[in-house]
Amino acid sequence: MIGNFPFVAVIILFGLGIYTLIYKKNLIKIAIGITLIENGANLFLITLGYRKGAVAPIYTQAPEGVKMVLPTPQALTLTSIVIGVATTALLLSLAMIIYKKYGTLNTDEIRRLRG
Amino acid sequence: MSSILMHAPALVIALPLLAAFITPVIGRFNRKAISWFVAFILGLTLLLTLLIARHILSNGSLIYVFGASEVGLTLPSGYTVPIRIIFHIDGMGIFMGLITAVVSFLAAVYSISFMEQHSGLEKYYTLLLLLATGMFGMEFTGDIFNFFVFLEIASIASVALIAFRSTLFDEPAEAGFKYMVVSSIAALMVLFAVGLFYGQYGVLNMATIAKVLQFTHLDKIALILLLTVLAMKAGSVPMHMWTPDAYSEAPAAITMVLVAASQASLYALFRVAFSLYNVTLNTLTVGWIIIILGVLSMFIGVTMAIIQKDIKRLMAYHAISQTGYMLLGVGVGLAVLANPVALEKFGIKAMEGGIFHIMNHAMYKGLLFLTAGALFYRTGTRDLNKMGGLAHNMFYTTIFFIIGAAAIAGIPPFNGFASKLIIYESVYQFNPLLSIIAMLVSILTLASFVKVFHSAFLGPKLEQYKSVQEVPKSMVVAMATLACIIVFFGLFPDLIVKYIVHPAVMALINQAQYTATILGGM
């Protein structure tokens, strides 16, 4: 049972992120919502590779006969974190430009493109 | 020669990727040289893609393993599993690769004059090269996590390009933000689906996943996530809200590449449905879902387009509408996939129509966006009500616009007619109503482009556009190339269908072959 807690946390993070995206009007909060979903996905990947009582998968340093955690999900997560930094930076810089041009971060007022 | 071919899949990615970071260095010494350098690099990439295409169309799929010569790794227990990043290019992948190569090369040629006056050129070209890299990667990769990475590279580059002119105008940043939110959600859901696959089967290679797929509940969730977000990235109704904004605010050359980038997502959608799941899923239901998405996109796209006043926004809604044709054609193929008689009778034909339409759409929609860019370049406006009488001054642009408009409306002898006719004929045998809707949409498309032609090009010479001239040579060359391709495809559709489209369709349908090319050697 307790082993499933990380997956529950993943669902909560996803739920919070999607809630933020749908109901929040502030561009910065939307960026936070995306970061929440991203962290949920990263946590999900890391949890997949977890083995109870296992050591870090450093082949040359590992003691004999001890289980190692899966290295692939960690590599995936690292990649995903790096990509996440780029998307967050881009989102925030766009929010900055929008604030400069429109004088607001409220999505109700940033609606020049429609129809 | 053969050693170039052997490494061509890696070179197609590496060349634009490395050039992307050399570009700013060249820009420090000579600002003018950047645009020529980028056009040269993308031209070289186009040649490499053609080389791969020639190889694949005569010898079958091409596999490139990064960091090793063998696909698999045999564990001490005797279990063999592909763990490396593999590029797996089959008929469908190279079909999309050709589109990407042609479109990004012409975008670079067009930009030589189009972006000349703009500051920050080195950033623009770096991003363009990165976007091309991302698209090639999405189309060539055989590894599902690798697909996610290239999807993100393409998304980030295209967002930055959409917002590129935000120093001049207010709206590009808004469109960019919208697209960034959409594509981050899409990419994260793809990542989540990757996690679902990895958690169950412990592999990331698409062919291997396809082989061991059990179609559990988790696989169904992954399927729903992948289909939804990829349809969203492809700009299908009802997830199309970003398309008109992003397409209309990006520079014209970039809009053309963005169309191809959306199609790369569409390709991934087909890849997931056909190569990953194939007949394990209930193809009739999923096929109908795709057909309904297609019909909605066709109809809502074109009805929204008719009321637009902004020329690029209008064309963007038409892009949504044309995506509907592709979804319709391929959806019919998917719906009858489990039924060999119907598949042979009209399913393959319908898919040929849908896939052929992808290439045709990239060409004529690219041409139309470029003409819209040419009008904007000379008049400084995208508002149709402010334009008029431009046929007097811009002879070539007018001709190219007529060719593009006739092609999108499905008038012979242009390429739009060729693929639409195949779709009408084959879909009629599946369900006549769908075919009738498709024809109706085509008529509405023609009506809408007659309106654009009338308000932008016809009429007396306007006072404010008296000094307007034809656009510079590089822009004319890019548009002329696309126009030639359109006419050629329209005159010899049989040739194209037989040699390029049919192998692509067979690569999609034949899942056993897709898995066997990777796993057969083990």
Interface residues (C-beta under 8 A of the other chain):
Chain A: L21 L27 I30 I34 I37 E38 G40 A41 F44 L45 L48 T72 P73 L76 T79 S80 I83 A86 T87 L90 L91 L94 A95 I97 I98 K101 Y102 I110 R112 L113 G115
Chain B: I83 F145 F148 V149 E152 S155 I156 V159 A160 A163 S166 D170 E171 A173 E174 A175 G176 F177 K178 M180 V181 S184 I185 A187 L188 L191 F192 V194 G195 Y198 G199 L204 P244 D245 S248 E249 I307 Q308 R313
